[in-house]
Amino acid sequence: VQLVESGGGLVQPGGSLRLSCAASGFTFSNYPMSWFRQAPGEERESVAGIGSRDGSTNYLTSVKGRFTISRDNAKSTAYLQMNSLKPEDTAIYYCVAHLGRARGDYWGQGTQVTVSS
């Protein structure tokens, strides 16, 4: 299993970024995916999740209305569109594949998002 995130960077407050997570090594369409983040000195937190086939989504309260998680099963890629970014969104963002109780969760290497003027 391999998860490769991209799309992070430095953006001004109010700006946007789109994170991508390219997955391989498993049948992507069969499993739910999530984005987590970890800010310096903070615990990791779940930002958004998306179901496997029905595409149901859930969001951290503080990002609702600003972030959108999506997936393209044909491309085995998950996305996180982040709009109206705030300095408190600064963190390392991780893509996570939830492969069930037998196989567990797999994490990408993370991509840095910095929101600063």
N, C-alpha and C positions, 0 to 999 in steps of 0.2 A: 504494500500500500504506500502510495506517495501522494502528498498534498503539497502543492507549490503555490504560495500566495504571491501576488504582485499588485501594484497600483498604489502603494503607500507613498508618503512624501510629506513635504512641508506645504501648508496651505494657510491662507489668512482666515481669520474668523469670518463666518458667513459663506465661505467657499464650499466647494464640493470635491469629492474624490470617489472613485469607483474601484473597489477592491475585487480582485478575481482569485479564484482558487481552482487550479487545474488538478483534477484527481485521476489517479491511475491505480491499477492493481486490484480493483474490485468492480463489481457491477454497480456503477454509480446510481442508476435510476432506482435501485432497490432500497436505498438507505437514506435516512434523514441527515441533514447537514446543519451545522451551526457556525456562527462567528462568536468568538470570545475576545475579550481584550483585557490587558493588564497594564495599569498605569504604575509609575514608579512608587514603591512603598505601599501599593494597594493589592488586594486580593484579585485574582482573575474573576471576571464576571461574564455571564452570558449576555450577549448583545442582541442576537436574533437567531431564530431557528426556522427551518423549512422542512415540511414533510417530504416523503419520497415520491409518491405518485399523485396525491391529491393537492400537493403544493400548499397545504395549510401553513400559516406563519405565526410566529409569536415574537414579541419584542420587549426589550428592557423599557420600562416606563419612560425613562429620560430620553430615549431616542425615537419614541413613537411619533410618527408624522414627519420625521426628518430622515430616517434610514429606511431602506427597502432591501430586503433579502430576496433573491431569486435564484433560479437554477435553469441550466440548459442541459437536459439529460443527453441530448444528441452529442454535445461537446464535452460531457463529463466535467462541467464547470459550474461552480457556484459563485454568486456575486453579492456584493454589499454596496449598494449605492448610498452614499452619505452626503446629505445636503445640509445647508445651514449649520456648518460645523462650528463648534465652540471650543475654547481652550481646554475645557474639561473633557473633551473627547480625545485628547492626546493620550496615546497608549500604543503598545504593541498589539496588533490585531492578529488573531489566530483562526484559521479554518479548522473545523473538527468534523470528522466523519464518524457517525454512530453506527457501528457494524453489529450491534446486538450483543446479547449477554455472552455468547460463545467467543466472539472475537474482540469485543470491547471497543474503545474509542481510539481513533488515530488523530494526531495533531500535526499541522504544518509547522514550518519553522518560524512563522510570524513575519509580519511586515509593519514597519514603524509608521505611525501617523502622528504628525505634529501640527497642531493648530496654534499659530502664533502670528502676531503682527510684527 
